[in-house]
Amino acid sequence: MNRIERITKMEECLEVSAEAVKKLSEALEAYETALREKNRLFDYYGSVQWMRDYEADEAGKLPKDLKRGVLSEDTVYDLILEDRDLTVRMAKLVTEHIEHNAY
């Protein structure tokens, strides 16, 4: 690869990297903002109150037009697993980044 090709390729790397960093920063900001809500949901799920709400739904005591995804055992549980997997993925990525980029 000659100098011009190398510089052109590295410029592409810079642009792709800068865009990825920007998008990751935006996504992390959104995730950080949602953390409090996510934690409230996870605390609710499996609580005595959640069980009472679930039983009320099963007994037909809730309005039919009420959104009730939070009462679906699978929906919240799947989110918990997905969140855990994402956290593990982020931890591995950070560890690899630190090891590769010992500033």
C-alpha positions as CSV (number, residue, x, y, z in Angstrom):
1,M,0.0,0.0,0.0
2,N,1.4,3.3,-1.0
3,R,1.4,6.5,1.2
4,I,-1.8,8.0,-0.5
5,E,-3.7,4.7,-0.1
6,R,-2.6,4.4,3.5
7,I,-3.6,7.9,4.4
8,T,-6.9,7.5,2.6
9,K,-7.6,4.2,4.5
10,M,-6.6,5.7,7.8
11,E,-8.9,8.7,7.1
12,E,-11.7,6.2,6.6
13,C,-10.8,4.5,9.9
14,L,-10.9,7.9,11.6
15,E,-14.3,8.7,10.2
16,V,-15.8,5.3,11.1
17,S,-14.3,5.4,14.5
18,A,-15.4,9.0,15.3
19,E,-19.0,8.2,14.2
20,A,-19.0,5.0,16.3
21,V,-17.8,6.9,19.4
22,K,-20.4,9.5,18.9
23,K,-23.2,7.0,18.6
24,L,-21.9,5.0,21.5
25,S,-21.8,8.1,23.6
26,E,-25.4,9.0,22.7
27,A,-26.5,5.4,23.4
28,L,-24.8,5.4,26.8
29,E,-26.4,8.7,27.7
30,A,-29.8,7.2,26.9
31,Y,-29.0,4.1,28.9
32,E,-27.8,6.1,31.9
33,T,-30.9,8.2,31.8
34,A,-33.1,5.0,31.7
35,L,-31.2,3.2,34.5
36,R,-33.3,4.6,37.3
37,E,-36.5,3.5,35.5
38,K,-35.0,0.1,34.7
39,N,-34.0,-0.4,38.3
40,R,-37.5,0.5,39.4
41,L,-38.9,-2.0,37.0
42,F,-36.6,-4.7,38.1
43,D,-37.4,-4.0,41.8
44,Y,-41.1,-4.2,41.0
45,Y,-40.8,-7.4,39.0
46,G,-41.1,-10.3,41.4
47,S,-42.2,-8.1,44.3
48,V,-45.3,-8.7,46.4
49,Q,-46.9,-5.8,44.7
50,W,-46.1,-7.2,41.3
51,M,-47.6,-10.5,42.4
52,R,-50.8,-8.8,43.5
53,D,-51.0,-6.9,40.3
54,Y,-50.5,-10.1,38.3
55,E,-53.2,-11.9,40.3
56,A,-55.6,-9.0,39.7
57,D,-54.9,-9.2,36.0
58,E,-55.5,-13.0,36.0
59,A,-58.7,-12.5,37.9
60,G,-59.9,-10.0,35.2
61,K,-59.9,-7.0,37.6
62,L,-57.9,-4.7,35.4
63,P,-59.3,-2.7,32.4
64,K,-59.1,-4.6,29.2
65,D,-57.4,-1.7,27.4
66,L,-54.7,-1.3,30.0
67,K,-51.2,-1.9,28.7
68,R,-49.8,-4.7,30.9
69,G,-46.5,-5.9,29.4
70,V,-45.0,-5.5,32.9
71,L,-47.2,-8.3,34.1
72,S,-45.9,-10.7,31.5
73,E,-43.4,-12.9,33.2
74,D,-41.4,-13.5,30.0
75,T,-41.2,-9.9,28.9
76,V,-39.6,-8.5,32.0
77,Y,-37.4,-11.6,32.6
78,D,-36.1,-11.4,29.0
79,L,-35.2,-7.8,29.5
80,I,-33.4,-8.7,32.7
81,L,-31.4,-11.3,30.8
82,E,-30.7,-9.1,27.9
83,D,-29.6,-6.3,30.2
84,R,-27.3,-8.7,32.0
85,D,-25.8,-10.0,28.8
86,L,-25.3,-6.4,27.6
87,T,-23.5,-5.5,30.8
88,V,-21.2,-8.5,30.5
89,R,-20.5,-7.6,26.9
90,M,-19.7,-4.0,27.8
91,A,-17.4,-5.2,30.6
92,K,-15.5,-7.5,28.2
93,L,-15.2,-4.7,25.6
94,V,-13.9,-2.2,28.2
95,T,-11.4,-4.8,29.5
96,E,-10.1,-5.5,25.9
97,H,-10.0,-1.7,25.2
98,I,-8.0,-1.0,28.3
99,E,-5.6,-3.9,27.6
100,H,-5.1,-2.8,24.0
101,N,-4.8,0.9,24.7
102,A,-2.6,1.3,27.8
103,Y,-2.6,5.1,27.6
